[in-house]
Amino acid sequence: MASPLRFSVARAQIIPLPSTVRSALSARSLPRRNFSSTAHRPSALLDIAVAGPTAILDAIHGLGIPWYAAIPCAAVLMRCTVGYYLSALPARKRAIVRTHLAPLVANTVRYQMGRKIFALQKRLDADGGNRPVTSKNSLRMRHMVNEMVCQITESYRFGKRYGAPIFTASSFLNFGMLIMFAEAIRVKCGHREGLLSMITSRFEGAFQSLLMKPASTNTPPALSYEEVIAERMEAAQAAADAQAELYASGAGDVLVDPKLLDPAYHFEALGQTAKTYADNLDPTMLIEGLSWAQNLALPDPQYILPFLLSCAMLPDMSRVFKAYLKALPPRHGTFGKRLPSTKSSTVSASTLTPQSKEMDRALRLLEKLRQETSANNSRARGAILSTWTIDQKFRLWMAGLFFFVGCGLPSGMLLYMIPSVVVGRLHTRWLDMKHPIPMIIQPCRRPMRVKVKKSYWNS
């Protein structure tokens, strides 16, 4: 046990020192947890979730394949085996069954909505007009919401009865695999942040940049990884020299912390790329990247991978351009049509009656008006987005969103997401050819009977 005399002597030696040195020494005396000592407490659930994907990635990488090829191979392998046979194919079979059940669901929804409307009408008649007046738009909106809820409920109920529910555990298998492999790659890259925090950080930074004032032009440039390490190492060496001089002068028993000279300690203040810890970082992820992005733990500096991800999210462009070309007006109005012969239909003006002249003039005016209307509407019909469906417009919006998010994700994650999305699109095209969804069964309609009356011109 230390004697009180020793503490009094140490206090007498510390008091004459400057205030900055005293505060630094008191901060050093407090118990603290060094960054390089141990990593953050790992999550048991995260370890269990990423154990399988990590083993698959390590097995493929152990064959001698670099990471820039091993990660896409893992994505294609998982989507072609687990994702296809356990998620995509059963989902298509359930969709075919629900298509055959569509008439039954439609009749049930029509019956349920009729009962609700009849009950509402009875309540209105019972109140005698004392209820508050409701606008037609609110009634129409309420009816649409009730019909949508009833449609989803009845579709799920009939689908579950016949073994084809809308949502099952396998419906989210592909998304779950994407999250698990992304987390496994994130752990190998050494990032503390998860996938959700990485995505939200992009929006948070953009929101803060909109609210904050623009930075001045005379701000110093950001330091690189090696410059930050060198600067902190020099500061640590200067602090160690100052403490050694203080100890040599007999100022007190001040111990030099050797961890200040450890480079792993200085990983804590590396800015955006400082969110790594050495225990989980795979060194091969830093050197086995692509030619323009060697470090897979950092975002793509050339924005090539985010662009490829957004292109993979775009709708089927062949169908889009086919619909666009189909909606274009004819170039000359009679393209592809056989013009009538003018010689056989030429009639002299002397043989035309006054009624025929009036009819001919009216037809010419009608043709001129039709051409003017066609010319005015050609721009609206020629717009590309005017021929897109709601699903295609949503995919276009998602492509732009994924490009913005992908600019902040590590390149290793994008190398898994791009092949996964592409293989999913190919699975959809293959299932459309192999197991097409049939047309919805429509109710039979009796042919309309039209009474035909023959009339003959007087010869």
Summary of the structure (lengths in Angstrom):
residues: 459
radius of gyration: 37.0
end to end distance: 136.0
largest distance: 140.4
contacts: 1097
relative contact order: 0.12
helix: 66%
strand: 0%
